[in-house]
């Protein structure tokens, strides 16, 4: 996910990766929030915090528009390449 997001920005890769890594560190804080809310209001309410974090990850996947397109290979080409390698080896 990190490389996908960084492939979507043309400049300022450092700050973008910093924000994303801060989100990774924030995962430790989210577990504390889930526990605290679970103790105060019930586990169902505490676990609902995960919807916010997963929503953020989903939004990065939707928002990201890669600057470089990856090459795609059809299944037929892939199997043909594997069979050629087995025959040559």
PyMOL Python script that loads the backbone (N, CA, C, O; Angstrom):
from pymol import cmd

cmd.read_pdbstr("""\
ATOM      1  N   UNK A   1       0.819  -1.179   0.000  1.00  0.00           N
ATOM      2  CA  UNK A   1       0.000   0.000   0.000  1.00  0.00           C
ATOM      3  C   UNK A   1       0.869   1.252   0.000  1.00  0.00           C
ATOM      4  O   UNK A   1       0.525   2.255  -0.624  1.00  0.00           O
ATOM      5  N   UNK A   2       1.992   1.186   0.699  1.00  0.00           N
ATOM      6  CA  UNK A   2       2.877   2.341   0.763  1.00  0.00           C
ATOM      7  C   UNK A   2       3.433   2.663  -0.619  1.00  0.00           C
ATOM      8  O   UNK A   2       3.434   3.823  -1.029  1.00  0.00           O
ATOM      9  N   UNK A   3       3.900   1.662  -1.331  1.00  0.00           N
ATOM     10  CA  UNK A   3       4.451   1.920  -2.663  1.00  0.00           C
ATOM     11  C   UNK A   3       3.367   2.381  -3.625  1.00  0.00           C
ATOM     12  O   UNK A   3       3.628   3.195  -4.510  1.00  0.00           O
ATOM     13  N   UNK A   4       2.149   1.865  -3.460  1.00  0.00           N
ATOM     14  CA  UNK A   4       1.040   2.286  -4.320  1.00  0.00           C
ATOM     15  C   UNK A   4       0.730   3.762  -4.093  1.00  0.00           C
ATOM     16  O   UNK A   4       0.500   4.507  -5.046  1.00  0.00           O
ATOM     17  N   UNK A   5       0.725   4.175  -2.846  1.00  0.00           N
ATOM     18  CA  UNK A   5       0.442   5.578  -2.544  1.00  0.00           C
ATOM     19  C   UNK A   5       1.577   6.480  -3.024  1.00  0.00           C
ATOM     20  O   UNK A   5       1.323   7.552  -3.573  1.00  0.00           O
ATOM     21  N   UNK A   6       2.828   6.055  -2.823  1.00  0.00           N
ATOM     22  CA  UNK A   6       3.958   6.877  -3.257  1.00  0.00           C
ATOM     23  C   UNK A   6       4.046   6.960  -4.768  1.00  0.00           C
ATOM     24  O   UNK A   6       4.550   7.950  -5.297  1.00  0.00           O
ATOM     25  N   UNK A   7       3.574   5.959  -5.467  1.00  0.00           N
ATOM     26  CA  UNK A   7       3.564   5.975  -6.926  1.00  0.00           C
ATOM     27  C   UNK A   7       2.508   6.939  -7.454  1.00  0.00           C
ATOM     28  O   UNK A   7       2.467   7.220  -8.652  1.00  0.00           O
ATOM     29  N   UNK A   8       1.662   7.441  -6.575  1.00  0.00           N
ATOM     30  CA  UNK A   8       0.574   8.314  -7.001  1.00  0.00           C
ATOM     31  C   UNK A   8       0.911   9.793  -6.881  1.00  0.00           C
ATOM     32  O   UNK A   8       0.155  10.634  -7.367  1.00  0.00           O
ATOM     33  N   UNK A   9       2.017  10.126  -6.251  1.00  0.00           N
ATOM     34  CA  UNK A   9       2.384  11.531  -6.111  1.00  0.00           C
ATOM     35  C   UNK A   9       3.632  11.811  -6.940  1.00  0.00           C
ATOM     36  O   UNK A   9       4.571  11.015  -6.965  1.00  0.00           O
ATOM     37  N   UNK A  10       3.625  12.946  -7.611  1.00  0.00           N
ATOM     38  CA  UNK A  10       4.754  13.287  -8.484  1.00  0.00           C
ATOM     39  C   UNK A  10       5.916  13.890  -7.706  1.00  0.00           C
ATOM     40  O   UNK A  10       7.073  13.708  -8.084  1.00  0.00           O
ATOM     41  N   UNK A  11       5.619  14.611  -6.617  1.00  0.00           N
ATOM     42  CA  UNK A  11       6.650  15.273  -5.823  1.00  0.00           C
ATOM     43  C   UNK A  11       6.371  15.031  -4.344  1.00  0.00           C
ATOM     44  O   UNK A  11       5.321  14.506  -3.975  1.00  0.00           O
ATOM     45  N   UNK A  12       7.304  15.413  -3.524  1.00  0.00           N
ATOM     46  CA  UNK A  12       7.165  15.362  -2.062  1.00  0.00           C
ATOM     47  C   UNK A  12       6.951  13.940  -1.554  1.00  0.00           C
ATOM     48  O   UNK A  12       6.053  13.691  -0.750  1.00  0.00           O
ATOM     49  N   UNK A  13       7.776  13.012  -2.024  1.00  0.00           N
ATOM     50  CA  UNK A  13       7.656  11.625  -1.566  1.00  0.00           C
ATOM     51  C   UNK A  13       7.995  11.486  -0.087  1.00  0.00           C
ATOM     52  O   UNK A  13       7.410  10.652   0.605  1.00  0.00           O
ATOM     53  N   UNK A  14       8.931  12.291   0.405  1.00  0.00           N
ATOM     54  CA  UNK A  14       9.335  12.216   1.814  1.00  0.00           C
ATOM     55  C   UNK A  14       8.188  12.498   2.771  1.00  0.00           C
ATOM     56  O   UNK A  14       7.908  11.680   3.647  1.00  0.00           O
ATOM     57  N   UNK A  15       7.511  13.645   2.625  1.00  0.00           N
ATOM     58  CA  UNK A  15       6.394  13.921   3.520  1.00  0.00           C
ATOM     59  C   UNK A  15       5.252  12.906   3.392  1.00  0.00           C
ATOM     60  O   UNK A  15       4.606  12.555   4.379  1.00  0.00           O
ATOM     61  N   UNK A  16       5.018  12.446   2.171  1.00  0.00           N
ATOM     62  CA  UNK A  16       3.945  11.468   1.970  1.00  0.00           C
ATOM     63  C   UNK A  16       4.264  10.163   2.697  1.00  0.00           C
ATOM     64  O   UNK A  16       3.401   9.598   3.367  1.00  0.00           O
ATOM     65  N   UNK A  17       5.497   9.688   2.564  1.00  0.00           N
ATOM     66  CA  UNK A  17       5.855   8.450   3.259  1.00  0.00           C
ATOM     67  C   UNK A  17       5.878   8.662   4.752  1.00  0.00           C
ATOM     68  O   UNK A  17       5.557   7.743   5.504  1.00  0.00           O
ATOM     69  N   UNK A  18       6.247   9.847   5.206  1.00  0.00           N
ATOM     70  CA  UNK A  18       6.223  10.146   6.631  1.00  0.00           C
ATOM     71  C   UNK A  18       4.819  10.085   7.205  1.00  0.00           C
ATOM     72  O   UNK A  18       4.609   9.551   8.294  1.00  0.00           O
ATOM     73  N   UNK A  19       3.864  10.630   6.475  1.00  0.00           N
ATOM     74  CA  UNK A  19       2.472  10.592   6.928  1.00  0.00           C
ATOM     75  C   UNK A  19       1.972   9.152   6.982  1.00  0.00           C
ATOM     76  O   UNK A  19       1.292   8.761   7.931  1.00  0.00           O
ATOM     77  N   UNK A  20       2.308   8.373   5.971  1.00  0.00           N
ATOM     78  CA  UNK A  20       1.856   6.987   5.951  1.00  0.00           C
ATOM     79  C   UNK A  20       2.513   6.164   7.057  1.00  0.00           C
ATOM     80  O   UNK A  20       1.860   5.324   7.675  1.00  0.00           O
ATOM     81  N   UNK A  21       3.802   6.402   7.309  1.00  0.00           N
ATOM     82  CA  UNK A  21       4.468   5.678   8.402  1.00  0.00           C
ATOM     83  C   UNK A  21       3.931   6.110   9.759  1.00  0.00           C
ATOM     84  O   UNK A  21       3.861   5.301  10.685  1.00  0.00           O
ATOM     85  N   UNK A  22       3.554   7.366   9.882  1.00  0.00           N
ATOM     86  CA  UNK A  22       2.910   7.815  11.113  1.00  0.00           C
ATOM     87  C   UNK A  22       1.600   7.066  11.315  1.00  0.00           C
ATOM     88  O   UNK A  22       1.227   6.743  12.443  1.00  0.00           O
ATOM     89  N   UNK A  23       0.912   6.794  10.228  1.00  0.00           N
ATOM     90  CA  UNK A  23      -0.310   5.988  10.321  1.00  0.00           C
ATOM     91  C   UNK A  23      -0.024   4.579  10.788  1.00  0.00           C
ATOM     92  O   UNK A  23      -0.821   3.993  11.520  1.00  0.00           O
ATOM     93  N   UNK A  24       1.108   4.024  10.373  1.00  0.00           N
ATOM     94  CA  UNK A  24       1.482   2.690  10.820  1.00  0.00           C
ATOM     95  C   UNK A  24       1.740   2.704  12.321  1.00  0.00           C
ATOM     96  O   UNK A  24       1.291   1.813  13.042  1.00  0.00           O
ATOM     97  N   UNK A  25       2.462   3.713  12.788  1.00  0.00           N
ATOM     98  CA  UNK A  25       2.711   3.844  14.217  1.00  0.00           C
ATOM     99  C   UNK A  25       1.395   4.093  14.947  1.00  0.00           C
ATOM    100  O   UNK A  25       1.203   3.629  16.070  1.00  0.00           O
ATOM    101  N   UNK A  26       0.496   4.825  14.304  1.00  0.00           N
ATOM    102  CA  UNK A  26      -0.811   5.084  14.907  1.00  0.00           C
ATOM    103  C   UNK A  26      -1.614   3.824  15.137  1.00  0.00           C
ATOM    104  O   UNK A  26      -2.534   3.816  15.955  1.00  0.00           O
ATOM    105  N   UNK A  27      -1.274   2.738  14.416  1.00  0.00           N
ATOM    106  CA  UNK A  27      -1.960   1.472  14.642  1.00  0.00           C
ATOM    107  C   UNK A  27      -1.802   0.988  16.071  1.00  0.00           C
ATOM    108  O   UNK A  27      -2.698   0.339  16.611  1.00  0.00           O
ATOM    109  N   UNK A  28      -0.671   1.296  16.689  1.00  0.00           N
ATOM    110  CA  UNK A  28      -0.474   0.939  18.092  1.00  0.00           C
ATOM    111  C   UNK A  28      -1.390   1.765  18.978  1.00  0.00           C
ATOM    112  O   UNK A  28      -1.891   1.273  19.990  1.00  0.00           O
ATOM    113  N   UNK A  29      -1.607   3.008  18.605  1.00  0.00           N
ATOM    114  CA  UNK A  29      -2.486   3.866  19.403  1.00  0.00           C
ATOM    115  C   UNK A  29      -3.947   3.493  19.213  1.00  0.00           C
ATOM    116  O   UNK A  29      -4.754   3.634  20.133  1.00  0.00           O
ATOM    117  N   UNK A  30      -4.288   3.018  18.024  1.00  0.00           N
ATOM    118  CA  UNK A  30      -5.673   2.620  17.771  1.00  0.00           C
ATOM    119  C   UNK A  30      -6.059   1.439  18.655  1.00  0.00           C
ATOM    120  O   UNK A  30      -7.182   1.377  19.156  1.00  0.00           O
ATOM    121  N   UNK A  31      -5.137   0.510  18.846  1.00  0.00           N
ATOM    122  CA  UNK A  31      -5.451  -0.634  19.717  1.00  0.00           C
ATOM    123  C   UNK A  31      -5.695  -0.179  21.148  1.00  0.00           C
ATOM    124  O   UNK A  31      -6.534  -0.748  21.846  1.00  0.00           O
ATOM    125  N   UNK A  32      -4.969   0.839  21.589  1.00  0.00           N
ATOM    126  CA  UNK A  32      -5.237   1.399  22.918  1.00  0.00           C
ATOM    127  C   UNK A  32      -6.620   2.050  22.972  1.00  0.00           C
ATOM    128  O   UNK A  32      -7.346   1.911  23.957  1.00  0.00           O
ATOM    129  N   UNK A  33      -6.971   2.759  21.905  1.00  0.00           N
ATOM    130  CA  UNK A  33      -8.288   3.401  21.854  1.00  0.00           C
ATOM    131  C   UNK A  33      -9.402   2.364  21.844  1.00  0.00           C
ATOM    132  O   UNK A  33     -10.430   2.549  22.495  1.00  0.00           O
ATOM    133  N   UNK A  34      -9.202   1.273  21.110  1.00  0.00           N
ATOM    134  CA  UNK A  34     -10.202   0.204  21.074  1.00  0.00           C
ATOM    135  C   UNK A  34     -10.379  -0.378  22.466  1.00  0.00           C
ATOM    136  O   UNK A  34     -11.507  -0.599  22.906  1.00  0.00           O
ATOM    137  N   UNK A  35      -9.282  -0.629  23.161  1.00  0.00           N
ATOM    138  CA  UNK A  35      -9.361  -1.176  24.514  1.00  0.00           C
ATOM    139  C   UNK A  35     -10.037  -0.232  25.485  1.00  0.00           C
ATOM    140  O   UNK A  35     -10.868  -0.649  26.292  1.00  0.00           O
ATOM    141  N   UNK A  36      -9.677   1.058  25.406  1.00  0.00           N
ATOM    142  CA  UNK A  36     -10.269   2.020  26.314  1.00  0.00           C
ATOM    143  C   UNK A  36     -11.768   2.167  26.056  1.00  0.00           C
ATOM    144  O   UNK A  36     -12.569   2.156  26.991  1.00  0.00           O
ATOM    145  N   UNK A  37     -12.142   2.306  24.776  1.00  0.00           N
ATOM    146  CA  UNK A  37     -13.566   2.421  24.456  1.00  0.00           C
ATOM    147  C   UNK A  37     -14.316   1.138  24.790  1.00  0.00           C
ATOM    148  O   UNK A  37     -15.471   1.183  25.213  1.00  0.00           O
ATOM    149  N   UNK A  38     -13.658  -0.009  24.599  1.00  0.00           N
ATOM    150  CA  UNK A  38     -14.281  -1.278  24.944  1.00  0.00           C
ATOM    151  C   UNK A  38     -14.566  -1.391  26.425  1.00  0.00           C
ATOM    152  O   UNK A  38     -15.604  -1.917  26.823  1.00  0.00           O
ATOM    153  N   UNK A  39     -13.647  -0.897  27.247  1.00  0.00           N
ATOM    154  CA  UNK A  39     -13.868  -0.920  28.693  1.00  0.00           C
ATOM    155  C   UNK A  39     -14.964   0.045  29.110  1.00  0.00           C
ATOM    156  O   UNK A  39     -15.755  -0.260  30.002  1.00  0.00           O
ATOM    157  N   UNK A  40     -15.017   1.203  28.472  1.00  0.00           N
ATOM    158  CA  UNK A  40     -15.984   2.228  28.870  1.00  0.00           C
ATOM    159  C   UNK A  40     -17.393   1.981  28.322  1.00  0.00           C
ATOM    160  O   UNK A  40     -18.379   2.142  29.041  1.00  0.00           O
ATOM    161  N   UNK A  41     -17.481   1.589  27.045  1.00  0.00           N
ATOM    162  CA  UNK A  41     -18.787   1.545  26.385  1.00  0.00           C
ATOM    163  C   UNK A  41     -19.156   0.184  25.817  1.00  0.00           C
ATOM    164  O   UNK A  41     -20.268   0.012  25.318  1.00  0.00           O
ATOM    165  N   UNK A  42     -18.269  -0.766  25.877  1.00  0.00           N
ATOM    166  CA  UNK A  42     -18.538  -2.081  25.320  1.00  0.00           C
ATOM    167  C   UNK A  42     -17.641  -2.358  24.130  1.00  0.00           C
ATOM    168  O   UNK A  42     -17.204  -1.446  23.429  1.00  0.00           O
ATOM    169  N   UNK A  43     -17.379  -3.628  23.919  1.00  0.00           N
ATOM    170  CA  UNK A  43     -16.437  -4.024  22.880  1.00  0.00           C
ATOM    171  C   UNK A  43     -16.939  -3.678  21.478  1.00  0.00           C
ATOM    172  O   UNK A  43     -16.143  -3.345  20.600  1.00  0.00           O
ATOM    173  N   UNK A  44     -18.226  -3.755  21.269  1.00  0.00           N
ATOM    174  CA  UNK A  44     -18.766  -3.427  19.947  1.00  0.00           C
ATOM    175  C   UNK A  44     -18.476  -1.976  19.578  1.00  0.00           C
ATOM    176  O   UNK A  44     -18.118  -1.684  18.437  1.00  0.00           O
ATOM    177  N   UNK A  45     -18.628  -1.082  20.522  1.00  0.00           N
ATOM    178  CA  UNK A  45     -18.324   0.323  20.273  1.00  0.00           C
ATOM    179  C   UNK A  45     -16.837   0.524  20.066  1.00  0.00           C
ATOM    180  O   UNK A  45     -16.427   1.282  19.187  1.00  0.00           O
ATOM    181  N   UNK A  46     -16.030  -0.145  20.864  1.00  0.00           N
ATOM    182  CA  UNK A  46     -14.582  -0.025  20.714  1.00  0.00           C
ATOM    183  C   UNK A  46     -14.101  -0.519  19.366  1.00  0.00           C
ATOM    184  O   UNK A  46     -13.247   0.108  18.739  1.00  0.00           O
ATOM    185  N   UNK A  47     -14.640  -1.632  18.919  1.00  0.00           N
ATOM    186  CA  UNK A  47     -14.213  -2.190  17.636  1.00  0.00           C
ATOM    187  C   UNK A  47     -14.683  -1.344  16.453  1.00  0.00           C
ATOM    188  O   UNK A  47     -14.132  -1.457  15.359  1.00  0.00           O
ATOM    189  N   UNK A  48     -15.685  -0.508  16.657  1.00  0.00           N
ATOM    190  CA  UNK A  48     -16.159   0.344  15.560  1.00  0.00           C
ATOM    191  C   UNK A  48     -15.106   1.377  15.162  1.00  0.00           C
ATOM    192  O   UNK A  48     -15.193   1.951  14.077  1.00  0.00           O
ATOM    193  N   UNK A  49     -14.117   1.622  16.019  1.00  0.00           N
ATOM    194  CA  UNK A  49     -13.020   2.525  15.664  1.00  0.00           C
ATOM    195  C   UNK A  49     -12.260   1.978  14.460  1.00  0.00           C
ATOM    196  O   UNK A  49     -11.702   2.746  13.676  1.00  0.00           O
ATOM    197  N   UNK A  50     -12.235   0.677  14.312  1.00  0.00           N
ATOM    198  CA  UNK A  50     -11.523   0.071  13.187  1.00  0.00           C
ATOM    199  C   UNK A  50     -12.126   0.474  11.846  1.00  0.00           C
ATOM    200  O   UNK A  50     -11.422   0.515  10.837  1.00  0.00           O
ATOM    201  N   UNK A  51     -13.420   0.771  11.829  1.00  0.00           N
ATOM    202  CA  UNK A  51     -14.036   1.218  10.578  1.00  0.00           C
ATOM    203  C   UNK A  51     -13.412   2.525  10.094  1.00  0.00           C
ATOM    204  O   UNK A  51     -13.266   2.733   8.890  1.00  0.00           O
ATOM    205  N   UNK A  52     -13.053   3.384  11.003  1.00  0.00           N
ATOM    206  CA  UNK A  52     -12.426   4.653  10.620  1.00  0.00           C
ATOM    207  C   UNK A  52     -11.062   4.394   9.991  1.00  0.00           C
ATOM    208  O   UNK A  52     -10.740   4.951   8.941  1.00  0.00           O
ATOM    209  N   UNK A  53     -10.263   3.546  10.635  1.00  0.00           N
ATOM    210  CA  UNK A  53      -8.917   3.287  10.104  1.00  0.00           C
ATOM    211  C   UNK A  53      -8.976   2.519   8.793  1.00  0.00           C
ATOM    212  O   UNK A  53      -8.218   2.819   7.870  1.00  0.00           O
ATOM    213  N   UNK A  54      -9.851   1.545   8.695  1.00  0.00           N
ATOM    214  CA  UNK A  54      -9.972   0.795   7.446  1.00  0.00           C
ATOM    215  C   UNK A  54     -10.559   1.663   6.340  1.00  0.00           C
ATOM    216  O   UNK A  54     -10.237   1.479   5.167  1.00  0.00           O
ATOM    217  N   UNK A  55     -11.411   2.600   6.708  1.00  0.00           N
ATOM    218  CA  UNK A  55     -11.940   3.546   5.731  1.00  0.00           C
ATOM    219  C   UNK A  55     -10.841   4.412   5.141  1.00  0.00           C
ATOM    220  O   UNK A  55     -10.867   4.740   3.955  1.00  0.00           O
ATOM    221  N   UNK A  56      -9.864   4.785   5.983  1.00  0.00           N
ATOM    222  CA  UNK A  56      -8.732   5.567   5.487  1.00  0.00           C
ATOM    223  C   UNK A  56      -7.918   4.756   4.487  1.00  0.00           C
ATOM    224  O   UNK A  56      -7.544   5.264   3.430  1.00  0.00           O
ATOM    225  N   UNK A  57      -7.646   3.508   4.817  1.00  0.00           N
ATOM    226  CA  UNK A  57      -6.884   2.650   3.912  1.00  0.00           C
ATOM    227  C   UNK A  57      -7.640   2.476   2.593  1.00  0.00           C
ATOM    228  O   UNK A  57      -7.038   2.515   1.520  1.00  0.00           O
ATOM    229  N   UNK A  58      -8.950   2.285   2.674  1.00  0.00           N
ATOM    230  CA  UNK A  58      -9.768   2.153   1.471  1.00  0.00           C
ATOM    231  C   UNK A  58      -9.734   3.438   0.649  1.00  0.00           C
ATOM    232  O   UNK A  58      -9.685   3.386  -0.580  1.00  0.00           O
ATOM    233  N   UNK A  59      -9.759   4.593   1.319  1.00  0.00           N
ATOM    234  CA  UNK A  59      -9.738   5.852   0.576  1.00  0.00           C
ATOM    235  C   UNK A  59      -8.415   6.044  -0.159  1.00  0.00           C
ATOM    236  O   UNK A  59      -8.400   6.600  -1.257  1.00  0.00           O
ATOM    237  N   UNK A  60      -7.299   5.592   0.429  1.00  0.00           N
ATOM    238  CA  UNK A  60      -6.016   5.676  -0.272  1.00  0.00           C
ATOM    239  C   UNK A  60      -6.060   4.801  -1.519  1.00  0.00           C
ATOM    240  O   UNK A  60      -5.555   5.196  -2.570  1.00  0.00           O
ATOM    241  N   UNK A  61      -6.654   3.627  -1.415  1.00  0.00           N
ATOM    242  CA  UNK A  61      -6.767   2.747  -2.568  1.00  0.00           C
ATOM    243  C   UNK A  61      -7.635   3.324  -3.664  1.00  0.00           C
ATOM    244  O   UNK A  61      -7.369   3.113  -4.847  1.00  0.00           O
ATOM    245  N   UNK A  62      -8.663   4.048  -3.284  1.00  0.00           N
ATOM    246  CA  UNK A  62      -9.556   4.655  -4.280  1.00  0.00           C
ATOM    247  C   UNK A  62      -8.942   5.933  -4.849  1.00  0.00           C
ATOM    248  O   UNK A  62      -9.023   6.182  -6.052  1.00  0.00           O
ATOM    249  N   UNK A  63      -8.335   6.733  -3.992  1.00  0.00           N
ATOM    250  CA  UNK A  63      -7.787   8.031  -4.377  1.00  0.00           C
ATOM    251  C   UNK A  63      -6.544   7.901  -5.241  1.00  0.00           C
ATOM    252  O   UNK A  63      -6.318   8.721  -6.131  1.00  0.00           O
ATOM    253  N   UNK A  64      -5.748   6.892  -4.989  1.00  0.00           N
ATOM    254  CA  UNK A  64      -4.448   6.777  -5.652  1.00  0.00           C
ATOM    255  C   UNK A  64      -4.614   6.566  -7.154  1.00  0.00           C
ATOM    256  O   UNK A  64      -5.389   5.721  -7.601  1.00  0.00           O
ATOM    257  N   UNK A  65      -3.883   7.340  -7.899  1.00  0.00           N
ATOM    258  CA  UNK A  65      -3.843   7.190  -9.350  1.00  0.00           C
ATOM    259  C   UNK A  65      -2.374   7.031  -9.716  1.00  0.00           C
ATOM    260  O   UNK A  65      -1.651   8.023  -9.807  1.00  0.00           O
ATOM    261  N   UNK A  66      -1.924   5.805  -9.927  1.00  0.00           N
ATOM    262  CA  UNK A  66      -0.506   5.570 -10.187  1.00  0.00           C
ATOM    263  C   UNK A  66       0.011   6.341 -11.391  1.00  0.00           C
ATOM    264  O   UNK A  66      -0.660   6.451 -12.417  1.00  0.00           O
ATOM    265  N   UNK A  67       1.214   6.870 -11.243  1.00  0.00           N
ATOM    266  CA  UNK A  67       1.839   7.603 -12.338  1.00  0.00           C
ATOM    267  C   UNK A  67       2.475   6.660 -13.347  1.00  0.00           C
ATOM    268  O   UNK A  67       2.633   7.015 -14.515  1.00  0.00           O
ATOM    269  N   UNK A  68       2.841   5.466 -12.907  1.00  0.00           N
ATOM    270  CA  UNK A  68       3.468   4.474 -13.762  1.00  0.00           C
ATOM    271  C   UNK A  68       2.551   3.261 -13.819  1.00  0.00           C
ATOM    272  O   UNK A  68       2.203   2.690 -12.785  1.00  0.00           O
ATOM    273  N   UNK A  69       2.165   2.872 -15.016  1.00  0.00           N
ATOM    274  CA  UNK A  69       1.327   1.687 -15.161  1.00  0.00           C
ATOM    275  C   UNK A  69       2.199   0.448 -15.178  1.00  0.00           C
ATOM    276  O   UNK A  69       3.221   0.399 -15.862  1.00  0.00           O
ATOM    277  N   UNK A  70       1.789  -0.542 -14.425  1.00  0.00           N
ATOM    278  CA  UNK A  70       2.503  -1.813 -14.428  1.00  0.00           C
ATOM    279  C   UNK A  70       2.098  -2.610 -15.656  1.00  0.00           C
ATOM    280  O   UNK A  70       0.954  -2.540 -16.105  1.00  0.00           O
ATOM    281  N   UNK A  71       3.031  -3.359 -16.187  1.00  0.00           N
ATOM    282  CA  UNK A  71       2.738  -4.202 -17.337  1.00  0.00           C
ATOM    283  C   UNK A  71       1.875  -5.380 -16.888  1.00  0.00           C
ATOM    284  O   UNK A  71       2.068  -5.924 -15.801  1.00  0.00           O
ATOM    285  N   UNK A  72       0.942  -5.760 -17.720  1.00  0.00           N
ATOM    286  CA  UNK A  72       0.104  -6.907 -17.406  1.00  0.00           C
ATOM    287  C   UNK A  72       0.427  -8.035 -18.366  1.00  0.00           C
ATOM    288  O   UNK A  72       0.764  -7.802 -19.527  1.00  0.00           O
ATOM    289  N   UNK A  73       0.322  -9.238 -17.880  1.00  0.00           N
ATOM    290  CA  UNK A  73       0.617 -10.426 -18.664  1.00  0.00           C
ATOM    291  C   UNK A  73      -0.612 -11.317 -18.616  1.00  0.00           C
ATOM    292  O   UNK A  73      -1.173 -11.558 -17.547  1.00  0.00           O
ATOM    293  N   UNK A  74      -1.023 -11.801 -19.770  1.00  0.00           N
ATOM    294  CA  UNK A  74      -2.172 -12.699 -19.787  1.00  0.00           C
ATOM    295  C   UNK A  74      -1.758 -14.056 -19.236  1.00  0.00           C
ATOM    296  O   UNK A  74      -0.572 -14.387 -19.203  1.00  0.00           O
ATOM    297  N   UNK A  75      -2.723 -14.823 -18.810  1.00  0.00           N
ATOM    298  CA  UNK A  75      -2.454 -16.145 -18.262  1.00  0.00           C
ATOM    299  C   UNK A  75      -1.805 -17.041 -19.316  1.00  0.00           C
ATOM    300  O   UNK A  75      -0.926 -17.839 -18.992  1.00  0.00           O
ATOM    301  N   UNK A  76      -2.224 -16.917 -20.552  1.00  0.00           N
ATOM    302  CA  UNK A  76      -1.659 -17.724 -21.640  1.00  0.00           C
ATOM    303  C   UNK A  76      -0.172 -17.408 -21.833  1.00  0.00           C
ATOM    304  O   UNK A  76       0.640 -18.317 -22.005  1.00  0.00           O
ATOM    305  N   UNK A  77       0.187 -16.103 -21.806  1.00  0.00           N
ATOM    306  CA  UNK A  77       1.596 -15.720 -21.936  1.00  0.00           C
ATOM    307  C   UNK A  77       2.416 -16.225 -20.753  1.00  0.00           C
ATOM    308  O   UNK A  77       3.549 -16.674 -20.927  1.00  0.00           O
ATOM    309  N   UNK A  78       1.856 -16.153 -19.572  1.00  0.00           N
ATOM    310  CA  UNK A  78       2.557 -16.608 -18.381  1.00  0.00           C
ATOM    311  C   UNK A  78       2.807 -18.107 -18.431  1.00  0.00           C
ATOM    312  O   UNK A  78       3.919 -18.564 -18.163  1.00  0.00           O
ATOM    313  N   UNK A  79       1.790 -18.865 -18.767  1.00  0.00           N
ATOM    314  CA  UNK A  79       1.956 -20.319 -18.845  1.00  0.00           C
ATOM    315  C   UNK A  79       2.911 -20.705 -19.961  1.00  0.00           C
ATOM    316  O   UNK A  79       3.689 -21.647 -19.809  1.00  0.00           O
ATOM    317  N   UNK A  80       2.866 -19.986 -21.090  1.00  0.00           N
ATOM    318  CA  UNK A  80       3.802 -20.256 -22.193  1.00  0.00           C
ATOM    319  C   UNK A  80       5.240 -19.996 -21.758  1.00  0.00           C
ATOM    320  O   UNK A  80       6.146 -20.745 -22.125  1.00  0.00           O
ATOM    321  N   UNK A  81       5.451 -18.950 -20.985  1.00  0.00           N
ATOM    322  CA  UNK A  81       6.799 -18.647 -20.509  1.00  0.00           C
ATOM    323  C   UNK A  81       7.286 -19.725 -19.542  1.00  0.00           C
ATOM    324  O   UNK A  81       8.447 -20.130 -19.596  1.00  0.00           O
ATOM    325  N   UNK A  82       6.416 -20.182 -18.673  1.00  0.00           N
ATOM    326  CA  UNK A  82       6.794 -21.239 -17.725  1.00  0.00           C
ATOM    327  C   UNK A  82       7.122 -22.528 -18.459  1.00  0.00           C
ATOM    328  O   UNK A  82       8.092 -23.207 -18.123  1.00  0.00           O
ATOM    329  N   UNK A  83       6.320 -22.868 -19.456  1.00  0.00           N
ATOM    330  CA  UNK A  83       6.560 -24.107 -20.200  1.00  0.00           C
ATOM    331  C   UNK A  83       7.859 -24.035 -21.002  1.00  0.00           C
ATOM    332  O   UNK A  83       8.574 -25.031 -21.109  1.00  0.00           O
ATOM    333  N   UNK A  84       8.167 -22.868 -21.565  1.00  0.00           N
ATOM    334  CA  UNK A  84       9.417 -22.707 -22.308  1.00  0.00           C
ATOM    335  C   UNK A  84      10.614 -22.854 -21.373  1.00  0.00           C
ATOM    336  O   UNK A  84      11.615 -23.465 -21.749  1.00  0.00           O
ATOM    337  N   UNK A  85      10.530 -22.315 -20.184  1.00  0.00           N
ATOM    338  CA  UNK A  85      11.630 -22.432 -19.226  1.00  0.00           C
ATOM    339  C   UNK A  85      11.836 -23.869 -18.780  1.00  0.00           C
ATOM    340  O   UNK A  85      12.972 -24.311 -18.604  1.00  0.00           O
ATOM    341  N   UNK A  86      10.766 -24.585 -18.600  1.00  0.00           N
ATOM    342  CA  UNK A  86      10.897 -25.999 -18.194  1.00  0.00           C
ATOM    343  C   UNK A  86      11.519 -26.830 -19.308  1.00  0.00           C
ATOM    344  O   UNK A  86      12.298 -27.748 -19.055  1.00  0.00           O
ATOM    345  N   UNK A  87      11.165 -26.495 -20.537  1.00  0.00           N
ATOM    346  CA  UNK A  87      11.721 -27.238 -21.669  1.00  0.00           C
ATOM    347  C   UNK A  87      13.191 -26.916 -21.905  1.00  0.00           C
ATOM    348  O   UNK A  87      13.949 -27.769 -22.366  1.00  0.00           O
ATOM    349  N   UNK A  88      13.598 -25.677 -21.588  1.00  0.00           N
ATOM    350  CA  UNK A  88      14.988 -25.281 -21.806  1.00  0.00           C
ATOM    351  C   UNK A  88      15.902 -25.771 -20.691  1.00  0.00           C
ATOM    352  O   UNK A  88      17.107 -25.912 -20.901  1.00  0.00           O
ATOM    353  N   UNK A  89      15.342 -26.035 -19.497  1.00  0.00           N
ATOM    354  CA  UNK A  89      16.173 -26.397 -18.343  1.00  0.00           C
ATOM    355  C   UNK A  89      16.375 -27.821 -18.260  1.00  0.00           C
ATOM    356  O   UNK A  89      17.051 -28.296 -17.347  1.00  0.00           O
TER     357      UNK A  89
END
""", "prot")
cmd.dss("prot")
cmd.show_as("cartoon", "prot")
cmd.util.cbc("prot")
cmd.orient("prot")
